[in-house]
Amino acid sequence: MIFPYNDHIFGKISISDLIINSMQVTVAPFILNKEFNFSEVVHQEWQIFLKDASGFFIDLIQAFGMNLVRQREKIGHFMEEATSMYLKSEAIDRKIAEYLYVKPKHAECINRKPYPLSTFLANHFMELMSYYIELGFKLELFVDHELPYIYWYLGEVISLWRHRFWMKAKEYIDMEKCFILL
């Protein structure tokens, strides 16, 4: 799949809109809530982050159009960029939290839902790590004595973290419903 340079899928749907919609239904970050009036600085940081995330996801999706060996190689390189994206998402989460802590009525909200953007990205990165290992199996890259370690890593590390992030995302959506009802 090839994306044009203008950040749109098939010339109609912006990848940043897809990311925003996905965030809204999975973690409902405060930055997307119209009730919270964020400063211009926070909005600028958000736009920079969204642009970086869009570029990352476009590159990632394009990698899936390659053969399996090339996909695995590309995903290995994306892990470094994923770490950088995760750190950026944590920084944005912190800036949003700092802004909301100043407002007394919003302080409780941030205590109940502290890191939605980084949770969103972590969910995707755990999925990417699982797929990376799955490609190793498809390409028959593992020898028999490695299998217990691979299965341990998938079951005890990646799956556990995926479960934690999905549960956190579910909690965030449940909290968002509570905020709406208040």
C-alpha positions as CSV (number, residue, x, y, z in Angstrom):
1,M,0.0,0.0,0.0
2,I,1.4,3.4,-0.9
3,F,0.3,6.6,0.6
4,P,0.5,9.9,-1.2
5,Y,2.7,12.6,0.3
6,N,-0.2,14.7,1.3
7,D,-1.1,12.5,4.4
8,H,-4.3,11.2,2.9
9,I,-5.5,7.6,2.2
10,F,-6.9,7.4,-1.3
11,G,-6.8,11.2,-1.5
12,K,-9.8,11.5,0.9
13,I,-9.1,10.4,4.5
14,S,-6.3,12.0,6.5
15,I,-4.2,9.5,8.4
16,S,-4.1,12.0,11.3
17,D,-8.0,11.9,11.3
18,L,-7.7,8.1,11.5
19,I,-5.3,8.3,14.4
20,I,-7.5,10.8,16.2
21,N,-10.6,8.6,15.7
22,S,-8.7,5.6,16.9
23,M,-7.5,7.4,20.0
24,Q,-11.0,8.7,20.7
25,V,-12.5,5.2,20.8
26,T,-9.7,3.5,22.6
27,V,-8.3,5.9,25.2
28,A,-10.3,9.2,24.8
29,P,-7.4,11.6,25.6
30,F,-8.2,14.9,27.2
31,I,-6.7,16.8,24.3
32,L,-9.6,15.6,22.1
33,N,-12.3,16.7,24.7
34,K,-13.8,20.0,23.8
35,E,-14.6,20.7,27.5
36,F,-10.9,21.3,28.2
37,N,-9.5,24.6,27.0
38,F,-5.8,24.0,26.5
39,S,-3.2,26.6,25.9
40,E,-1.9,27.4,22.4
41,V,1.5,25.8,23.4
42,V,-0.2,22.5,24.3
43,H,-2.1,22.6,21.0
44,Q,1.1,23.3,19.1
45,E,2.8,20.4,20.8
46,W,-0.2,18.2,20.1
47,Q,-0.1,19.1,16.4
48,I,3.7,18.3,16.2
49,F,3.1,15.0,17.9
50,L,0.2,14.2,15.6
51,K,2.3,15.0,12.5
52,D,5.1,12.7,13.8
53,A,2.7,9.9,14.6
54,S,1.1,10.2,11.2
55,G,4.5,9.9,9.5
56,F,5.4,6.9,11.7
57,F,2.1,5.0,10.9
58,I,2.3,5.8,7.2
59,D,5.8,4.3,7.1
60,L,4.7,1.3,9.1
61,I,1.7,0.6,6.9
62,Q,3.8,0.9,3.8
63,A,6.2,-1.7,5.2
64,F,3.3,-4.2,5.3
65,G,3.2,-4.1,1.5
66,M,6.7,-5.7,1.3
67,N,7.6,-9.4,1.4
68,L,7.8,-11.0,4.9
69,V,11.5,-10.9,5.2
70,R,11.6,-7.2,4.3
71,Q,8.7,-6.6,6.7
72,R,10.5,-8.1,9.6
73,E,13.6,-6.2,8.8
74,K,11.7,-2.9,8.6
75,I,9.8,-3.6,11.8
76,G,13.1,-4.2,13.6
77,H,14.1,-0.7,12.5
78,F,10.7,0.7,13.5
79,M,11.2,-0.4,17.1
80,E,13.7,2.3,17.6
81,E,11.4,4.9,16.1
82,A,8.6,3.5,18.2
83,T,10.6,4.1,21.4
84,S,11.1,7.7,20.3
85,M,7.3,8.1,19.5
86,Y,6.5,6.6,22.9
87,L,8.7,9.1,24.7
88,K,7.1,12.0,22.7
89,S,3.6,10.7,23.8
90,E,4.7,10.6,27.4
91,A,6.0,14.2,27.1
92,I,2.6,15.4,25.7
93,D,0.8,13.5,28.4
94,R,2.9,15.3,31.0
95,K,2.2,18.7,29.5
96,I,-1.5,18.0,29.4
97,A,-1.4,16.8,33.0
98,E,0.5,19.9,34.1
99,Y,-2.0,22.1,32.4
100,L,-5.0,20.3,34.0
101,Y,-3.5,20.1,37.5
102,V,-3.6,23.9,37.7
103,K,-7.4,23.8,37.2
104,P,-9.0,22.5,40.5
105,K,-12.0,20.9,38.8
106,H,-9.8,19.0,36.3
107,A,-7.2,17.7,38.7
108,E,-9.3,14.6,39.7
109,C,-9.7,13.8,36.0
110,I,-6.0,13.6,35.4
111,N,-5.5,11.5,38.5
112,R,-7.9,8.9,37.1
113,K,-6.6,9.0,33.6
114,P,-2.9,10.0,33.6
115,Y,-1.3,8.7,30.4
116,P,-3.8,8.1,27.6
117,L,-1.6,9.0,24.6
118,S,1.3,6.8,25.7
119,T,-1.1,4.0,26.5
120,F,-2.5,4.2,23.0
121,L,0.9,4.0,21.4
122,A,2.1,1.2,23.8
123,N,-0.9,-0.9,22.7
124,H,0.2,-0.6,19.1
125,F,3.8,-1.3,19.9
126,M,3.0,-4.5,21.8
127,E,1.0,-5.6,18.8
128,L,3.9,-4.8,16.5
129,M,6.3,-6.8,18.7
130,S,4.0,-9.8,18.6
131,Y,3.8,-9.6,14.8
132,Y,7.6,-9.3,14.7
133,I,7.9,-12.6,16.5
134,E,5.1,-14.2,14.5
135,L,7.1,-13.3,11.3
136,G,10.0,-15.2,12.8
137,F,7.8,-18.3,13.1
138,K,6.5,-17.9,9.5
139,L,10.0,-17.5,8.2
140,E,11.3,-20.4,10.3
141,L,14.0,-18.3,11.9
142,F,14.0,-20.0,15.3
143,V,15.8,-23.2,16.1
144,D,14.2,-25.8,18.5
145,H,16.2,-24.8,21.6
146,E,15.0,-21.2,21.3
147,L,11.3,-22.0,21.3
148,P,10.9,-22.1,25.1
149,Y,12.4,-18.6,25.4
150,I,10.3,-17.3,22.5
151,Y,7.1,-18.7,24.0
152,W,8.0,-17.4,27.4
153,Y,8.7,-13.9,26.0
154,L,5.4,-14.0,24.1
155,G,3.4,-15.3,27.0
156,E,5.0,-13.7,30.0
157,V,6.2,-10.4,28.6
158,I,4.4,-9.2,25.5
159,S,1.0,-10.7,26.2
160,L,1.1,-9.5,29.8
161,W,1.9,-6.0,28.8
162,R,-0.7,-6.1,26.0
163,H,-3.3,-7.2,28.5
164,R,-2.3,-4.4,30.9
165,F,-2.4,-1.7,28.3
166,W,-5.8,-2.9,27.0
167,M,-7.2,-3.0,30.5
168,K,-5.8,0.5,31.0
169,A,-7.5,1.7,27.8
170,K,-10.7,0.1,28.9
171,E,-10.5,1.9,32.2
172,Y,-9.9,5.2,30.3
173,I,-13.0,4.7,28.2
174,D,-15.1,3.8,31.2
175,M,-13.8,6.9,33.0
176,E,-14.6,9.0,29.9
177,K,-18.2,7.8,30.1
178,C,-18.3,8.8,33.8
179,F,-17.0,12.2,32.9
180,I,-19.7,12.7,30.3
181,L,-22.4,11.7,32.8
182,L,-21.1,14.2,35.4
